[in-house]
Amino acid sequence: MKLSHAIGAAAAALGAVAARDMVQKRHALQRNFPVIGHARYWLETVGPELRQYIVTGNDEERPFSRDQRRWIYASSKGENNYFGFGTDADVEHTPGQTFIKQRTFADELPSDQDHNWTLPSAKVLGGPRGRARAFRPGSVVNVSAMSFGSLSSNAITALNKGAAQAGCLHNTGEGSISPYHRNGADLVVQIGTAYFGCRDANGDFSLPRLKEMVASAPVRALEIKLSQGAKPGLGGLLPAAKVTPEIARIRGIPEGKDCASPSRHTAFHDVDSMLDFVEMLADETGLPVGIKSAVGAMGFWEELARLMSPRDRGVDFITVDGGEGGTGAAPLTFADSVAVPYRMGFARVYGTFAELGLTDDVTFVGSAKLGLPDNAIVAFALGADLINVAREAMLSIGCIQAQKCHTDHCPTGVATQNPWLVRGLDPVSKAERCAVYLRTLRKELTRVSAAVGVAHPSLITCADVDIFNGDYDARSLASVYGYKDGWGELGPELAEQVVRLMHTQEKFDEKGADTENR
């Protein structure tokens, strides 16, 4: 009798835990997998001890190490994101290790006042080309292109709400503007090769459809996607399992079939016609217009810089994606071996424009694991003005790096269209986590900038960073990537303006002129 009572009590306890798991909204994994989902958190707790003796170290996993994931999780929850007892990185023997050089004294530092850890852009997007709707982005950290379809409705809602709370831009990805992108954040609309949201009945680009879409939402800029880091040279792929009736309706495609975008655009066919297309979009909408691409053959970039040098046509921003990027489905060869890694690719593109003195005319955006402070600092030192975060933002709303994005079986409801799995992700609580993560990342960038002795991360230069190359030797960032004197730095006028901005925290108007001097 006693045994049966014990069994009954245990069953009742498990039932209570299961009931609690299914109604709580804090943990998507437990909501989707009651009771057994707790095993993940137990394993995470004892993981470091197990790996020390059995599996891997805290900094050995890929794409994101356990230390990196732990920092993002803690940051998104507003918890202690410090690490104790010193680094476990082998700092003197690890090629590629980043060393940021702090200064003992400095002339300019970030403002000490509490400004909610905002970090406005050093450049006015579209300002140099006089776009009618040019503006200064309010945050150097923004949410990268991830379409509704690749991510779930609840995930897109959480990211959009989080971006709005943190004052960040949210890139729609090539899947068009969905209802879930309309939760308060300003948008960058991505125009892919299939022209979702702005295509006619034949699948060709439609300007009237684009203008209709732009007028219906808080769109601040347009981004023409030429290629992406996950599968450079291929169009986007949304597996059939993810093409629901709703997604098919939003994109204008058949439901239940693989959605494969073309590898190249049909609205233009070379750099010259692309620039005409860019200017047409800017004239018709007034918006800043940029491009996104991974970096392969340099002929395209050399031609683009040459044709922009007269300054009568040009893109307003360039988003450089690293070949190591990717949040969704991609062939292994393309993920591993097509397009160069971010730092190498960005340096080649930036140098091409620097040779012609065009870097202050363009806003450079970096995208590839830059949602970690050390990677972001290197990006700014190389000349990035803004950074986009994708997988890190996914981690902040519950992703556990299950690497099932391409299967429609994401266990936390982030990268799936399975209704049962999607319901586990509560967009309200996850939006708050996303916002806290974005603010924390900006806070870290501000703190590192202060350590270096500058007022803004865009003022960090190649001279402030060394890269360890083995054999107890380190090289300057400029030496590693072939930068010449002055490359990666803002022009004097922009540098002075951003220092004033960080110290006064005065509001800037849409053209970037501060209210104090108007």
Legacy VTK file of the C-alpha trace (Angstrom):
# vtk DataFile Version 3.0
C-alpha trace
ASCII
DATASET POLYDATA
POINTS 518 float
0.000 0.000 0.000
2.795 2.365 0.884
4.477 1.711 -2.480
1.283 2.478 -4.348
0.883 5.677 -2.340
4.451 6.663 -3.227
3.877 5.924 -6.892
0.635 7.902 -6.820
2.322 10.834 -5.116
5.149 10.784 -7.652
2.692 10.665 -10.525
0.727 13.551 -9.028
3.919 15.551 -8.599
4.955 14.916 -12.178
1.471 15.834 -13.313
1.673 19.099 -11.417
5.065 19.874 -12.955
3.732 19.028 -16.409
0.685 21.257 -15.896
2.850 24.097 -14.662
5.252 23.675 -17.601
2.455 23.819 -20.160
0.981 27.079 -18.860
4.174 28.976 -17.958
5.656 31.268 -20.609
9.220 31.754 -19.385
10.813 28.680 -20.955
9.690 27.558 -24.429
11.472 24.198 -24.141
9.592 23.241 -20.978
6.326 24.450 -22.443
6.754 22.279 -25.528
8.235 19.300 -23.675
6.794 19.235 -20.132
8.897 17.579 -17.422
11.602 16.192 -19.728
12.512 19.724 -20.837
14.006 20.281 -17.368
16.809 17.880 -18.295
18.276 20.487 -20.613
18.734 22.975 -17.768
20.214 20.321 -15.503
22.691 19.306 -18.211
23.537 22.973 -18.806
24.235 23.355 -15.095
26.603 20.378 -14.866
27.944 20.779 -18.399
31.192 22.592 -17.517
32.132 19.929 -14.988
31.383 17.107 -17.456
33.228 18.729 -20.332
36.355 19.390 -18.284
36.909 15.645 -18.118
34.882 14.117 -20.927
33.858 16.324 -23.853
34.990 19.856 -24.685
36.090 23.072 -23.038
33.943 26.130 -22.580
35.368 27.845 -25.659
35.615 24.927 -28.105
32.085 24.480 -29.430
30.916 25.922 -32.749
29.235 27.968 -34.163
28.922 29.531 -30.689
30.883 28.246 -27.730
29.262 27.578 -24.397
30.912 30.690 -22.950
29.501 32.803 -25.754
26.020 31.357 -25.361
26.203 31.769 -21.598
27.103 35.450 -22.019
24.164 36.023 -24.370
21.685 34.128 -22.167
22.766 35.956 -19.009
22.766 39.303 -20.790
19.274 38.782 -22.185
17.925 37.944 -18.720
19.620 40.878 -17.022
21.631 38.444 -14.917
25.289 38.465 -13.912
27.222 37.993 -17.176
30.655 38.136 -15.571
33.071 35.182 -15.562
35.135 34.213 -12.541
38.649 33.014 -11.833
40.207 34.390 -15.005
40.111 33.363 -18.638
40.219 29.738 -19.711
41.455 30.745 -23.173
45.035 29.852 -24.034
45.807 33.467 -24.838
49.465 33.032 -25.815
48.979 30.034 -28.091
45.671 30.653 -29.859
46.058 32.143 -33.358
43.404 34.732 -34.044
43.015 35.745 -30.378
41.979 39.407 -30.169
43.812 41.837 -27.882
42.135 45.206 -27.329
44.641 47.765 -26.054
43.339 49.886 -23.209
44.733 53.375 -22.582
45.769 54.768 -19.219
44.770 58.329 -20.077
42.302 59.710 -22.609
41.073 63.067 -23.877
37.534 61.948 -24.698
35.342 59.353 -23.028
31.680 58.357 -23.325
29.238 60.436 -21.317
28.767 59.168 -17.758
25.082 60.054 -17.743
22.536 57.264 -17.940
21.190 57.402 -21.480
19.692 53.893 -21.527
22.815 52.731 -23.279
21.901 54.235 -26.616
24.672 54.372 -29.168
23.598 56.370 -32.235
25.292 55.921 -35.578
28.267 58.112 -36.354
26.903 58.592 -39.869
23.601 59.798 -41.266
22.173 57.047 -43.454
21.561 58.570 -46.863
22.911 61.964 -45.803
25.910 62.179 -48.168
23.651 61.490 -51.161
20.925 63.860 -49.970
18.134 61.306 -49.762
14.799 62.904 -48.897
14.302 60.560 -45.929
17.896 60.339 -44.709
18.218 59.687 -40.987
20.707 58.911 -38.245
20.062 55.389 -36.871
19.552 55.587 -33.132
21.557 52.408 -32.474
24.782 51.009 -33.906
23.417 47.539 -33.063
20.389 46.367 -35.057
18.513 43.139 -35.793
19.672 41.420 -38.965
17.689 40.007 -41.881
15.662 36.941 -40.860
12.423 36.370 -42.744
9.065 35.260 -41.463
9.187 31.745 -42.804
12.702 30.953 -41.777
11.630 32.089 -38.290
8.256 31.615 -36.660
5.554 34.228 -36.186
6.234 34.379 -32.440
9.974 34.717 -33.009
9.532 37.587 -35.476
7.090 39.257 -33.088
9.543 38.944 -30.194
12.432 40.304 -32.267
10.371 43.212 -33.559
9.006 44.148 -30.146
12.484 43.779 -28.644
14.044 45.940 -31.333
11.364 48.580 -30.727
12.010 48.585 -26.980
15.757 48.935 -27.542
15.421 51.584 -30.275
16.908 49.364 -32.970
16.140 48.818 -36.634
14.700 45.446 -37.672
15.584 44.046 -41.100
12.654 42.086 -42.574
14.724 39.593 -44.541
13.716 38.822 -48.104
10.324 37.318 -47.134
8.507 40.689 -47.183
6.767 42.542 -44.356
4.544 40.202 -42.357
1.971 41.164 -39.704
4.581 40.144 -37.141
6.974 42.871 -38.323
4.398 45.481 -37.347
4.954 45.633 -33.606
6.684 48.975 -33.269
10.217 48.699 -34.645
11.430 50.764 -37.578
12.118 48.491 -40.545
14.736 47.949 -43.190
12.969 46.152 -46.036
15.143 43.637 -47.819
14.551 43.150 -51.543
15.676 39.700 -52.607
15.939 38.091 -56.007
12.350 36.785 -55.851
10.985 40.262 -54.970
8.616 38.955 -52.300
6.185 41.692 -51.341
7.038 43.762 -54.404
6.530 41.319 -57.298
3.973 41.152 -60.064
2.030 38.082 -61.205
5.048 36.885 -63.195
7.452 37.199 -60.249
9.180 40.294 -61.646
9.912 43.459 -59.655
6.951 45.810 -59.275
7.589 49.414 -58.223
3.914 50.108 -57.403
3.829 47.081 -55.094
7.025 48.244 -53.392
5.664 51.758 -52.846
2.437 50.317 -51.490
4.381 48.135 -49.053
6.638 51.004 -47.934
3.638 53.250 -47.326
1.990 50.617 -45.113
4.733 50.300 -42.473
7.490 52.270 -40.668
10.120 51.591 -43.332
13.350 53.596 -42.973
15.589 52.034 -45.626
15.731 49.497 -48.459
18.378 46.775 -48.729
18.954 44.924 -51.999
20.183 41.426 -51.173
22.772 40.253 -53.685
23.921 37.263 -51.627
24.144 36.036 -48.039
26.759 34.359 -45.915
24.933 31.045 -45.490
24.825 30.284 -49.204
26.580 32.967 -51.256
25.822 32.674 -54.951
22.551 30.824 -54.295
19.108 32.263 -53.718
17.311 31.804 -50.434
15.612 28.474 -49.739
12.513 27.959 -47.607
11.785 24.207 -47.347
8.279 23.064 -48.290
7.479 22.144 -44.683
7.777 25.795 -43.730
5.650 27.191 -46.582
2.341 27.534 -44.750
-0.777 29.071 -46.325
-0.032 32.337 -44.505
3.554 32.504 -45.756
2.464 31.574 -49.261
-0.054 34.432 -49.186
2.467 36.985 -47.894
5.116 35.994 -50.421
2.771 35.284 -53.337
3.957 31.696 -53.857
2.388 28.181 -53.880
1.987 26.656 -50.439
3.590 23.373 -49.440
6.378 23.564 -52.036
10.050 24.455 -51.687
10.469 28.195 -52.104
13.797 28.674 -53.875
14.723 32.228 -54.821
16.726 32.783 -58.021
20.459 33.191 -57.599
20.489 36.592 -59.335
18.290 39.625 -59.882
16.275 40.247 -63.039
15.673 43.966 -62.391
19.333 44.696 -63.255
22.182 42.755 -64.824
25.447 44.529 -63.980
26.872 47.185 -61.655
25.886 50.069 -63.920
22.232 48.984 -64.199
22.192 48.167 -60.467
23.156 51.755 -59.649
20.392 53.005 -61.927
17.992 50.736 -60.034
19.270 52.077 -56.700
18.774 55.692 -57.767
15.308 54.918 -59.092
14.282 53.362 -55.773
15.704 56.297 -53.823
13.983 58.865 -56.064
10.633 57.086 -55.914
10.599 56.416 -52.165
12.984 58.996 -50.716
14.573 56.213 -48.661
18.266 55.369 -48.271
19.077 52.331 -50.412
21.886 49.862 -49.818
23.096 46.423 -50.780
23.930 43.255 -48.852
26.438 40.703 -50.038
28.968 38.137 -49.021
32.404 38.700 -50.558
33.884 36.557 -53.288
35.391 37.848 -56.549
36.497 41.462 -56.116
35.683 42.648 -59.638
32.164 43.636 -58.584
33.381 45.800 -55.697
36.102 47.455 -57.762
33.580 48.332 -60.457
31.090 49.610 -57.872
33.653 51.907 -56.242
34.836 53.177 -59.625
31.310 54.020 -60.783
30.528 55.710 -57.463
33.652 57.881 -57.533
32.008 60.713 -59.578
29.420 60.855 -56.745
26.441 61.201 -59.084
25.143 57.691 -58.271
25.747 55.329 -55.414
24.508 53.076 -52.677
23.933 54.638 -49.269
25.061 51.625 -47.269
26.843 48.337 -47.789
26.097 45.339 -45.575
28.967 42.867 -45.695
28.062 39.317 -44.678
30.692 36.777 -43.745
30.945 33.418 -45.444
30.703 31.828 -41.981
27.225 33.302 -41.429
23.814 31.720 -41.736
20.680 31.127 -39.697
18.880 28.625 -41.920
19.190 25.952 -44.593
22.349 25.801 -46.694
24.372 23.163 -48.552
27.421 22.161 -46.505
29.876 23.168 -49.236
28.425 26.658 -49.449
28.326 27.048 -45.670
31.940 25.907 -45.290
33.769 26.895 -48.449
32.078 29.612 -50.552
32.818 33.314 -49.890
35.520 34.568 -47.545
35.115 35.011 -43.777
33.731 38.294 -42.517
36.887 40.107 -41.442
38.751 39.285 -44.618
35.776 40.151 -46.817
34.984 43.400 -45.031
38.614 44.524 -45.159
38.765 43.908 -48.917
35.555 45.847 -49.578
36.445 48.706 -47.246
39.942 48.983 -48.726
38.518 49.195 -52.246
36.466 52.254 -51.256
39.243 53.711 -49.093
41.625 53.752 -52.056
39.212 56.165 -53.798
38.450 58.251 -50.715
34.799 57.176 -50.579
34.468 55.686 -47.093
32.790 58.712 -45.503
30.160 58.642 -48.274
28.979 55.130 -47.371
27.628 53.605 -44.169
29.323 50.232 -43.706
27.315 47.544 -41.937
28.837 44.327 -40.618
26.995 41.027 -40.252
28.579 37.756 -39.037
28.757 36.747 -35.353
29.186 40.398 -34.371
26.727 40.185 -31.487
29.645 39.400 -29.163
31.572 42.435 -27.849
35.072 41.396 -28.922
33.973 40.534 -32.461
32.015 43.780 -32.670
35.007 45.852 -31.552
37.163 44.352 -34.305
34.409 45.149 -36.812
34.301 48.791 -35.715
38.098 49.024 -35.785
38.076 47.798 -39.391
35.609 50.541 -40.344
32.085 49.225 -39.723
29.597 51.931 -38.730
26.722 49.632 -37.760
26.457 45.944 -36.899
23.559 43.553 -37.446
22.920 40.625 -35.107
21.060 37.496 -36.183
21.915 34.241 -34.425
22.760 36.103 -31.213
19.292 37.693 -31.305
17.834 34.209 -31.826
19.744 32.964 -28.779
18.387 35.866 -26.741
14.801 34.735 -27.396
15.412 31.085 -26.573
17.432 29.376 -29.339
19.620 26.593 -27.865
21.789 26.009 -30.968
20.030 22.743 -31.749
21.033 23.333 -35.403
17.660 22.114 -36.680
16.718 25.380 -38.414
16.374 23.586 -41.763
14.154 20.742 -40.486
11.099 22.609 -39.133
11.725 20.859 -35.797
13.306 23.701 -33.813
12.563 22.603 -30.217
12.168 26.144 -28.854
9.780 27.435 -31.540
12.243 29.961 -33.022
12.975 28.523 -36.477
9.876 26.466 -37.230
6.314 26.777 -38.489
5.078 23.824 -36.412
2.143 25.278 -34.430
2.815 23.164 -31.335
6.459 24.210 -31.172
5.709 27.846 -32.019
3.231 28.145 -29.139
6.042 27.421 -26.666
7.716 30.731 -27.468
5.992 33.557 -25.618
6.617 36.713 -27.699
6.018 39.132 -24.816
8.600 37.776 -22.374
11.061 36.954 -25.156
10.746 40.486 -26.548
11.927 41.821 -23.213
14.895 39.435 -23.275
15.804 40.551 -26.784
15.664 44.209 -25.737
17.773 43.603 -22.629
20.367 41.722 -24.707
20.582 44.535 -27.284
20.981 47.171 -24.569
23.581 45.068 -22.768
25.617 44.662 -25.942
25.582 48.426 -26.451
26.581 48.890 -22.820
29.554 46.556 -23.319
30.602 48.422 -26.461
30.440 51.694 -24.515
32.561 50.238 -21.716
35.195 48.861 -24.073
35.279 52.206 -25.890
35.962 53.897 -22.544
38.755 51.412 -21.822
40.317 52.241 -25.178
39.873 55.932 -24.405
37.328 57.002 -27.016
33.755 58.242 -26.821
32.180 55.872 -29.351
33.044 52.458 -30.860
33.272 54.020 -34.333
36.325 55.916 -33.033
38.199 52.684 -32.267
40.891 52.145 -34.902
43.158 49.378 -36.112
45.876 50.771 -33.831
43.755 49.784 -30.832
43.595 46.061 -31.667
46.224 43.360 -32.098
45.679 39.823 -33.376
47.757 36.981 -31.962
49.299 34.865 -34.717
51.060 32.186 -32.676
54.640 31.765 -31.448
54.147 34.433 -28.778
53.743 37.105 -31.459
50.924 39.509 -32.242
50.338 41.751 -35.243
48.353 44.939 -35.480
44.932 44.698 -37.091
46.169 46.996 -39.851
49.064 44.659 -40.598
46.875 41.549 -40.650
44.404 42.998 -43.158
46.696 45.294 -45.156
45.223 48.607 -44.008
47.002 51.851 -44.851
47.303 54.857 -42.540
43.894 56.365 -41.832
41.858 53.410 -43.048
39.095 52.344 -40.712
38.858 55.853 -39.252
36.138 58.472 -39.567
36.918 61.740 -41.274
37.716 64.633 -38.872
34.292 66.262 -39.236
32.411 63.025 -38.543
34.699 62.177 -35.625
34.132 65.581 -34.028
30.385 65.289 -34.532
30.099 61.873 -32.903
32.134 63.007 -29.869
29.782 65.965 -29.438
26.790 63.696 -29.871
27.953 61.264 -27.189
28.678 64.038 -24.718
25.620 66.190 -25.196
23.112 63.425 -26.022
21.193 66.126 -27.886
18.580 64.983 -30.369
19.601 65.131 -33.994
17.149 65.900 -36.750
16.610 63.702 -39.805
19.555 65.287 -41.631
21.932 64.760 -38.727
22.275 68.420 -37.741
22.216 68.795 -33.979
19.429 70.886 -32.498
21.948 73.068 -30.678
23.359 74.555 -33.880
20.330 74.729 -36.148
LINES 1 519
518 0 1 2 3 4 5 6 7 8 9 10 11 12 13 14 15 16 17 18 19 20 21 22 23 24 25 26 27 28 29 30 31 32 33 34 35 36 37 38 39 40 41 42 43 44 45 46 47 48 49 50 51 52 53 54 55 56 57 58 59 60 61 62 63 64 65 66 67 68 69 70 71 72 73 74 75 76 77 78 79 80 81 82 83 84 85 86 87 88 89 90 91 92 93 94 95 96 97 98 99 100 101 102 103 104 105 106 107 108 109 110 111 112 113 114 115 116 117 118 119 120 121 122 123 124 125 126 127 128 129 130 131 132 133 134 135 136 137 138 139 140 141 142 143 144 145 146 147 148 149 150 151 152 153 154 155 156 157 158 159 160 161 162 163 164 165 166 167 168 169 170 171 172 173 174 175 176 177 178 179 180 181 182 183 184 185 186 187 188 189 190 191 192 193 194 195 196 197 198 199 200 201 202 203 204 205 206 207 208 209 210 211 212 213 214 215 216 217 218 219 220 221 222 223 224 225 226 227 228 229 230 231 232 233 234 235 236 237 238 239 240 241 242 243 244 245 246 247 248 249 250 251 252 253 254 255 256 257 258 259 260 261 262 263 264 265 266 267 268 269 270 271 272 273 274 275 276 277 278 279 280 281 282 283 284 285 286 287 288 289 290 291 292 293 294 295 296 297 298 299 300 301 302 303 304 305 306 307 308 309 310 311 312 313 314 315 316 317 318 319 320 321 322 323 324 325 326 327 328 329 330 331 332 333 334 335 336 337 338 339 340 341 342 343 344 345 346 347 348 349 350 351 352 353 354 355 356 357 358 359 360 361 362 363 364 365 366 367 368 369 370 371 372 373 374 375 376 377 378 379 380 381 382 383 384 385 386 387 388 389 390 391 392 393 394 395 396 397 398 399 400 401 402 403 404 405 406 407 408 409 410 411 412 413 414 415 416 417 418 419 420 421 422 423 424 425 426 427 428 429 430 431 432 433 434 435 436 437 438 439 440 441 442 443 444 445 446 447 448 449 450 451 452 453 454 455 456 457 458 459 460 461 462 463 464 465 466 467 468 469 470 471 472 473 474 475 476 477 478 479 480 481 482 483 484 485 486 487 488 489 490 491 492 493 494 495 496 497 498 499 500 501 502 503 504 505 506 507 508 509 510 511 512 513 514 515 516 517
